[in-house]
Amino acid sequence: MSKKYTLWALNPLLLTMMAPAVAQQTDDETFVVSANRSNRTVAEMAQTTWVIENAELEQQIQGGKELKDALAQLIPGLDVSSRSRTNYGMNVRGRPLVVLVDGVRLNSSRTDSRQLDSIDPFNIDHIEVISGATSLYGGGSTGGLINIVSKKGQPETMKEFEAGTKSGFSSSKDHDERIAGAVSGGNEHISGRLSVAYQKFGGWFDGNGDATLLDNTQTGLQYSDRLDIMGTGTLNIDESRQLQLITQYYKSQGDDDYGLNLGKGFSAIRGTSTPFVSNGLNSDRIPGTERHLISLQYSDSA
């Protein structure tokens, strides 16, 4: 079986560029490296388990979906919230779940709901899903967990590049732009990967060409920018012991020029006018998500 890193594509218009695709040979049997660092095959897992490969995820992303919407198509029984940044209300078969990135729990005691607004799909290798209650991962996991596994460096030198844009031709402001690149390499003892992914989102418009209103509470992806810088390093101490370093800077923030206009004297709140999207926003706080991660993990399979 081979994995292939393909183009980022979105309908209805696709303009893409990419360096030569790189194929990587893998074993036929799928192992799940769960958050408790145990290596088990899917057949050995007690709970219902899915492994979403990179190719499956890319197919959904190329169709124009964001990460949480893609997962809703790939994970049976997964309910997602509206098209805003938050994944509040997301559950599996009616029960809450926990989200991890490389085994690091993102759900906090503050019950914030931005776990899926934490990594660019360009940096995802595969996603492990366990459906069913488990006490291994703390509170809030009665429905199961989603463990997002990032791409790691390989012994061979590899380069990845992708760029794309999309537009619905509804307005000059409805196009999205994306560019991402990564380089990885090393040898059998040490390897690493460094990547940068940037995406700029335009506005959303309905069938009549009117701008879709912005989410004024949790905020959405309209008129926003997303930057994900990620570096990973793996040191194979010997045949059974491994040391892995993961660093990340992630920022997804709205454009400070656009906002929801409630009319003169907030007339839209009183019902005497209709809210609309306009530029010229003047605010000292721009909503968004910012994440810093440094993780050092040691494993011993002996």
Residue pairs with C-beta under 8 A, 6 or more apart in sequence:
1 26
1 27
1 28
2 23
2 24
2 25
2 26
3 23
3 24
3 26
3 53
3 54
3 55
4 21
4 22
4 23
4 55
5 21
5 22
5 54
5 58
5 160
5 162
6 18
6 21
6 55
6 58
6 62
7 14
7 16
7 17
7 18
7 62
7 162
7 164
8 16
8 58
8 61
8 62
8 122
8 162
8 163
8 164
8 178
8 180
9 16
9 62
9 164
10 62
10 63
10 64
10 164
10 166
10 176
11 63
11 64
11 166
12 166
12 167
12 168
12 169
13 165
13 166
13 167
13 168
13 169
14 164
14 166
15 164
15 165
16 162
16 163
16 164
17 161
17 162
17 163
17 164
18 161
18 162
18 163
19 159
19 160
19 161
22 158
22 159
22 160
24 154
24 158
29 41
30 41
30 42
30 51
31 39
31 40
31 41
31 42
32 39
32 40
32 41
32 42
32 45
32 49
32 51
32 128
33 39
33 103
33 128
33 149
34 40
34 45
34 103
34 128
34 130
34 136
34 147
35 100
35 103
35 105
35 136
35 137
35 145
35 147
36 136
37 103
37 297
37 299
39 301
42 49
42 51
45 130
46 132
47 130
47 131
47 132
47 134
47 144
48 130
48 131
48 132
48 144
49 128
49 129
49 130
49 131
50 74
50 75
50 76
50 128
50 129
50 131
51 126
51 127
51 128
51 129
52 71
52 74
52 75
52 126
52 127
52 128
52 129
53 126
54 124
54 125
54 126
56 74
57 70
57 74
57 121
57 124
57 126
57 127
58 121
60 69
60 70
60 73
60 74
61 67
61 70
61 121
64 166
65 73
66 83
66 221
67 116
67 119
67 121
67 124
68 80
68 81
68 87
68 90
68 116
69 80
69 83
70 121
71 78
71 80
71 116
71 127
71 146
72 78
72 79
72 80
75 92
75 129
75 131
75 146
76 131
77 92
77 93
77 131
78 90
78 91
78 92
79 89
79 90
79 91
79 92
79 94
80 87
80 89
80 90
81 87
81 88
81 89
81 90
81 113
82 215
83 215
83 220
83 221
84 215
84 217
84 218
84 219
84 220
85 114
85 117
85 215
85 218
85 219
85 220
85 221
85 252
85 287
85 288
85 289
86 113
86 114
86 117
86 218
87 99
87 113
87 114
87 115
87 116
87 117
88 113
88 218
89 113
90 96
90 97
90 113
90 116
91 97
91 143
92 131
92 143
92 144
93 131
93 143
94 143
95 133
95 142
95 143
95 144
96 140
96 141
96 142
96 143
97 140
97 141
97 143
97 144
97 145
97 146
98 105
98 106
98 107
98 137
98 138
98 140
98 141
98 144
98 145
98 146
99 105
99 106
99 107
99 115
99 116
99 118
99 145
99 146
99 148
100 106
100 137
100 145
100 146
100 147
100 148
101 118
101 119
101 147
101 148
101 150
101 293
102 147
102 148
102 149
102 150
102 246
102 295
102 297
103 147
103 297
104 293
104 295
105 137
105 138
106 115
106 118
107 115
107 138
107 140
111 140
113 218
114 289
117 252
117 289
118 250
118 289
118 291
119 148
119 150
119 228
119 230
119 248
119 250
120 180
120 197
120 199
120 226
120 228
120 250
122 160
122 162
122 180
122 182
122 195
122 197
122 228
123 150
123 151
123 182
123 195
123 197
123 228
123 230
124 148
124 149
124 150
124 151
125 149
125 150
125 151
125 152
126 149
127 146
127 147
127 148
127 149
128 146
128 147
128 149
129 144
129 145
129 146
129 147
130 144
130 145
130 147
131 143
131 144
132 143
132 144
133 141
133 142
133 143
133 144
134 141
134 144
134 145
135 141
137 145
150 230
150 232
150 246
151 182
151 184
151 193
151 195
151 232
152 184
152 191
152 193
152 232
152 234
152 244
153 184
153 185
153 186
153 191
153 192
153 193
153 232
153 233
153 234
154 184
154 185
154 186
154 191
154 193
155 185
155 186
155 187
155 188
155 191
156 185
157 183
157 184
157 185
158 182
158 183
158 184
158 185
159 181
159 182
159 183
160 180
160 181
160 182
160 183
160 195
161 180
161 181
161 182
162 178
162 179
162 180
162 181
163 178
163 179
163 180
164 177
164 178
165 175
165 176
165 177
165 178
166 175
166 176
167 174
167 175
167 176
167 202
168 174
168 205
170 205
170 209
171 203
171 205
171 209
171 211
173 202
173 203
174 202
174 203
174 204
174 205
175 202
176 199
176 200
176 201
176 202
177 199
177 200
178 197
178 198
178 199
178 200
179 197
179 198
179 199
180 195
180 196
180 197
180 198
181 195
181 196
181 197
182 193
182 194
182 195
182 196
183 193
183 194
183 195
184 191
184 192
184 193
184 194
185 191
185 192
186 192
186 234
188 236
189 235
189 236
190 233
190 234
190 235
190 236
191 233
191 234
192 231
192 232
192 233
192 234
193 230
193 231
193 232
194 230
194 231
195 228
195 229
195 230
195 231
196 227
196 228
196 229
197 226
197 227
197 228
198 225
198 226
198 227
198 228
199 225
199 226
200 224
200 225
200 226
201 221
201 222
201 223
201 224
201 225
201 226
202 222
202 223
203 211
203 212
203 222
203 223
203 258
203 277
204 211
204 212
204 220
204 222
205 211
205 212
206 212
211 276
211 277
212 222
212 277
213 260
213 275
213 276
213 277
214 220
214 222
214 223
214 258
214 259
214 260
214 277
216 260
219 254
219 287
219 288
221 252
222 254
222 258
222 277
223 254
223 255
223 257
223 258
224 252
224 253
224 254
224 255
224 288
225 251
225 252
225 253
225 255
226 251
226 252
227 249
227 250
227 251
227 252
228 248
228 249
228 250
229 248
229 249
229 250
230 246
230 247
230 248
230 249
230 250
231 245
231 246
231 247
231 248
232 244
232 245
232 246
232 247
233 244
233 245
234 242
234 243
234 244
234 245
235 242
235 243
235 244
236 242
237 243
240 300
240 301
240 302
241 298
241 299
241 300
241 301
241 302
242 298
242 299
242 300
242 301
243 296
243 297
243 298
244 296
244 297
244 298
244 299
245 294
245 295
245 296
245 297
246 293
246 294
246 295
246 296
246 297
247 293
247 294
247 295
248 291
248 292
248 293
249 291
249 292
249 293
250 289
250 290
250 291
250 293
251 288
251 289
251 290
251 291
252 288
252 289
252 290
253 286
253 287
253 288
253 289
253 290
254 286
254 287
254 288
256 281
256 283
256 286
257 279
257 280
257 281
258 277
258 278
258 279
258 281
259 277
259 278
259 281
259 283
260 275
260 276
260 277
261 268
261 275
261 276
261 277
261 278
262 268
262 269
262 273
262 275
263 272
263 273
263 274
263 275
264 273
267 273
268 274
268 275
